[in-house]
């Protein structure tokens, strides 16, 4: 079964609209020509932290001999051996429980799920054991564990393998939840997660693994870390704020570039962190642009965008809004297998553009 999903990872189908050009490799302001795929960035982060700290180890299905279903752990078994890169049986409940126990005993496990859909089997260990132990022990026992793997939209794997769990885990006190988009995000957030004294859920995306980004010399250093709980303004603008995470960041940037030609200036915020949520960066932007659109691949009800809307309503940014906050989300249905329906089940460039224009135009009426 797991080899099947490894092959699926090689057959990604980008949901890019025909009239939009393909997203180019994005250069950072301090870029020096270094290029990393998201897969390589995650691998580099784990490698550097395992080299630095002998208590860090990786376990999960096919992470060792097979180099991971998506090759994220490539080469780690050869470098660190079977005591620190451990293939497990196909029992998420079993190996997640082992990992949480190891963390309580002083080790720093990286627990890989082949997909976060399978982590439903381990939800008790994540939510009741890892997230709550520090509080229930009066601070005497912490659980320094990373739960990581692909989350959200994937190509051709249907309803039980395409769910976005950002809002699920984002509700839980005691968890930190991050959702990287770029190679910079992936490396910096993964290293921060491994170093964190408490449980961190790292929600990667299968479609993003093979995407290449230019990164600065700073990102290539082994001490580079992205702080958890801090969003990043990827593109500055003055007419409307778009807040996104994971794959939706790239889609939003592509739409922003297209709308610039129509005279609409879009500010794009990459959340990076779901919990804690950097609402201050969003508030600051909304006070400047007076419009807000959220974009995500998850279901619409009780979503990350819903939480952002609520917090904006409760803040003084509400008085600066010239139009209602709008959301672009996945469809409120189980993900279809048929490609033509699957393409409609997740945010598309056209739907993002249409929502942004409708929001901006409402204030002009």
C-alpha positions in Angstrom: 0.0 0.0 0.0 2.7 2.5 1.0 4.6 1.9 -2.2 1.5 2.8 -4.1 1.4 6.2 -2.4 5.1 6.6 -3.2 4.3 6.1 -6.9 1.4 8.5 -6.6 3.8 11.2 -5.4 5.6 11.0 -8.7 2.4 11.6 -10.7 1.3 15.0 -9.3 -1.2 16.9 -11.3 -0.9 20.7 -10.8 -4.2 22.5 -10.6 -3.1 25.5 -12.6 -5.5 27.4 -14.8 -4.7 27.5 -18.4 -4.6 31.2 -18.8 -2.2 31.7 -16.0 1.5 31.2 -16.7 3.3 28.5 -14.7 4.7 29.8 -11.4 8.4 30.6 -11.9 11.1 29.8 -9.3 10.7 32.6 -6.8 13.8 34.5 -5.8 14.2 36.0 -2.4 15.6 39.5 -1.9 19.0 38.1 -0.7 19.1 35.2 -3.1 22.5 34.0 -4.2 21.5 31.3 -6.7 21.0 28.5 -4.3 18.1 26.2 -5.2 16.2 23.7 -3.0 13.1 21.7 -3.5 10.8 21.5 -0.5 11.7 17.8 -0.3 15.4 18.6 -0.1 14.8 21.4 2.5 13.0 19.0 4.8 15.7 16.4 4.4 18.4 18.9 5.1 16.6 20.2 8.2 16.3 16.7 9.7 19.9 15.8 8.7 21.3 18.9 10.4 19.3 18.4 13.6 20.2 14.7 13.8 23.8 15.5 13.4 23.6 18.2 16.1 21.6 16.3 18.6 21.9 12.5 19.2 18.6 12.3 20.9 16.8 13.2 17.7 15.5 10.2 15.7 13.0 9.4 12.9 10.4 6.7 12.8 7.6 5.8 10.5 6.4 3.6 7.7 9.2 3.1 5.0 11.3 6.0 6.3 14.5 3.9 6.3 15.0 1.3 3.6 12.7 3.0 1.1 14.0 6.5 1.9 10.4 7.6 2.7 7.3 7.3 0.6 8.1 10.7 -0.9 11.9 10.4 -0.5 12.0 13.0 2.2 14.3 10.9 4.4 16.6 9.9 1.6 20.1 9.0 2.8 19.4 9.3 6.5 19.5 5.6 7.2 22.9 5.3 5.6 24.2 8.2 7.6 22.6 7.5 11.1 21.8 3.8 11.1 18.8 1.7 12.0 18.8 2.8 15.7 17.9 6.4 14.7 16.0 5.9 11.4 13.4 3.3 12.1 11.0 1.5 9.8 7.8 0.7 11.7 4.9 -1.7 11.0 1.7 -0.3 9.4 0.2 0.8 12.7 0.0 4.5 13.3 -1.6 4.0 16.7 1.3 1.8 17.7 4.3 3.8 16.5 2.8 7.2 17.5 2.4 5.8 21.0 6.0 4.6 21.0 7.2 8.0 19.8 5.2 9.9 22.5 6.6 7.6 25.2 10.1 8.1 23.9 9.6 11.9 24.0 8.4 11.7 27.6 11.6 9.7 28.4 13.8 12.4 27.1 14.3 11.6 23.4 13.3 13.8 20.5 11.3 11.8 18.0 10.3 12.8 14.5 7.1 10.8 13.9 6.4 10.6 10.1 2.9 9.8 8.9 2.7 8.7 5.3 -0.2 11.1 5.1 -2.0 12.9 7.9 -5.1 11.1 6.9 -3.6 8.0 8.5 -2.8 10.0 11.6 -6.5 9.7 12.5 -5.5 6.3 13.8 -3.1 8.0 16.2 -5.3 11.0 17.3 -5.5 9.8 20.9 -1.7 9.9 21.3 -1.4 13.3 19.6 -4.2 15.1 21.3 -4.6 13.3 24.7 -1.0 12.3 25.4 1.4 14.6 23.6 -0.6 17.8 23.7 -1.9 17.6 27.3 0.9 16.0 29.3 2.8 19.2 30.2 -0.4 20.8 31.5 -1.6 17.7 33.4 1.8 17.1 35.0 2.0 20.7 36.2 4.9 21.4 33.9 7.0 18.5 35.2 6.9 16.4 32.0 7.2 17.9 28.5 6.9 16.1 25.2 9.4 17.3 22.6 8.0 15.5 19.5 7.4 16.4 15.9 4.5 14.8 14.0 5.1 15.4 10.2 3.9 14.3 6.8 1.8 15.3 3.8 -1.5 17.1 4.4 -4.3 18.4 2.2 -4.6 18.3 -1.5 -3.0 15.5 -3.4 -3.4 14.1 -6.9 -5.8 11.3 -7.7 -6.0 9.8 -4.2 -9.7 10.6 -3.5 -11.6 11.3 -0.3 -9.6 9.4 2.3 -6.2 10.8 1.4 -6.8 14.5 0.6 -8.1 16.1 3.8 -6.6 19.2 5.3 -6.1 18.9 9.0 -4.9 22.5 9.8 -8.1 23.5 11.5 -8.3 20.1 13.3 -5.0 20.4 15.1 -5.1 24.2 15.2 -7.9 24.0 17.8 -5.9 21.9 20.4 -4.2 23.7 23.3 -0.7 22.3 23.9 0.0 21.7 20.2 2.0 24.0 17.9 1.0 23.7 14.2 2.9 24.9 11.2 2.1 24.7 7.5 5.1 25.5 5.3 4.9 26.6 1.7 8.4 27.3 0.4 11.7 25.6 0.8 12.7 28.3 3.2 9.6 27.6 5.3 10.1 23.9 5.2 13.7 24.0 6.4 13.3 26.7 9.0 10.0 25.5 10.5 11.2 21.9 10.6 14.3 22.8 12.5 12.3 25.0 14.9 9.8 22.2 15.4 12.6 19.7 16.2 14.2 22.1 18.7 10.9 22.9 20.4 10.3 21.5 23.9 6.7 20.8 23.1 4.8 18.8 20.4 4.7 20.4 17.0 2.5 19.2 14.0 4.3 19.9 10.7 1.7 19.9 7.9 3.5 19.4 4.6 1.9 19.0 1.2 2.6 16.2 -1.3 2.2 18.5 -4.4 4.8 20.9 -3.0 7.6 18.3 -2.4 9.1 18.6 -5.8 8.7 22.3 -6.3 12.0 24.3 -6.4 12.7 27.6 -4.8 15.7 29.9 -4.8 17.0 30.5 -1.3 19.5 32.8 0.3 22.9 31.8 1.7 21.4 32.2 5.2 18.8 29.5 4.5 21.7 27.1 3.6 23.4 27.5 6.9 22.9 24.8 9.6 21.7 27.4 12.2 18.9 28.8 10.1 15.5 28.6 11.9 12.1 30.2 11.1 10.3 31.1 14.3 7.0 29.4 15.0 4.1 31.8 15.4 5.3 34.5 12.9 3.8 35.0 9.5 5.6 36.4 6.5 4.5 39.1 4.1 5.5 37.5 0.8 4.3 40.4 -1.4 3.4 43.9 -0.4 0.2 45.6 -1.7 -2.2 48.4 -0.9 -5.7 47.4 -2.1 -6.4 44.0 -0.5 -4.8 41.6 2.0 -4.8 37.9 1.0 -3.9 35.4 3.8 -2.9 31.9 2.9 -0.9 28.9 4.0 0.8 25.9 2.3 0.1 25.5 -1.4 -2.5 28.3 -1.4 0.4 30.8 -0.9 1.8 30.1 -4.3 -1.6 30.2 -5.9 -2.3 33.6 -4.2 1.0 35.0 -5.4 0.3 33.9 -9.0 -3.1 35.6 -8.9 -1.6 38.7 -7.3 0.9 39.0 -10.2 -1.9 38.8 -12.7 -4.1 41.3 -10.9 -1.3 43.8 -10.8 -1.7 44.1 -14.5 -5.3 45.1 -13.9 -4.3 47.8 -11.4 -5.2 45.8 -8.3 -2.4 45.8 -5.7 -2.5 42.6 -3.6 -0.7 42.0 -0.3 0.0 38.3 0.3 0.6 37.0 3.8 2.1 33.5 4.2 0.8 32.3 7.6 3.5 29.7 8.1 2.1 29.0 11.6 -1.5 27.9 12.3 -1.1 27.7 16.0 0.0 30.1 17.4 -1.6 32.3 14.8 0.1 35.6 14.0 -3.0 37.7 13.9 -1.1 40.9 14.5 0.5 40.7 11.1 -2.9 40.3 9.5 -4.4 43.2 11.5 -1.6 45.5 10.5 -2.1 44.6 6.8 -5.9 45.0 7.0 -5.5 48.5 8.5 -3.5 49.4 5.4 -5.6 47.7 2.6 -9.1 47.8 4.1 -9.9 44.4 2.5 -9.3 40.8 3.5 -9.5 37.5 1.7 -8.4 34.2 3.2 -7.4 31.2 1.0 -6.9 27.6 2.1 -7.5 24.1 0.9 -9.5 22.9 3.9 -13.3 22.5 4.3 -15.2 25.8 4.7 -16.9 25.2 8.0 -14.9 25.9 11.1 -11.8 26.5 9.0 -8.6 28.5 9.5 -10.1 31.3 7.5 -13.2 31.2 9.8 -10.9 31.8 12.8 -9.1 34.6 11.1 -12.4 36.2 10.3 -13.6 35.9 13.9 -10.4 37.4 15.3 -10.5 40.3 12.8 -14.1 41.0 13.8 -13.1 41.1 17.5 -10.1 43.5 16.8 -9.9 47.1 15.9 -9.1 46.1 12.4 -12.9 45.6 11.9 -13.4 49.4 11.8 -11.0 49.6 8.9 -12.8 47.1 6.6 -14.5 48.6 3.6 -16.1 45.3 2.6 -16.9 42.0 4.3 -14.1 39.5 4.7 -14.2 36.8 2.0 -13.0 33.2 2.1 -11.8 30.8 -0.6 -11.7 27.2 0.6 -12.0 23.7 -0.5 -15.5 22.4 -1.4 -17.8 21.2 1.3 -17.7 17.6 0.1 -15.4 14.5 0.4 -12.7 14.9 -2.3 -13.8 13.2 -5.6 -11.5 10.8 -7.4 -12.5 11.9 -10.9 -10.0 14.5 -12.1 -12.5 17.0 -13.5 -14.3 17.0 -10.1 -11.2 16.9 -8.1 -10.0 20.1 -9.8 -13.2 21.8 -8.6 -12.8 20.6 -5.0 -9.8 22.8 -4.1 -9.1 26.5 -4.6 -8.4 27.4 -8.2 -6.6 30.5 -9.6 -9.9 31.7 -11.2 -11.8 31.4 -7.9 -9.2 33.2 -6.0 -9.1 36.0 -8.6 -12.9 36.3 -8.7 -13.1 36.5 -4.9 -10.4 39.2 -4.7 -12.0 41.3 -7.4 -15.5 41.0 -5.9 -14.2 42.0 -2.5 -12.4 45.1 -3.8 -15.3 46.1 -6.0 -17.8 45.9 -3.2 -16.3 49.0 -1.6 -16.5 50.9 -4.8 -20.3 50.6 -5.1 
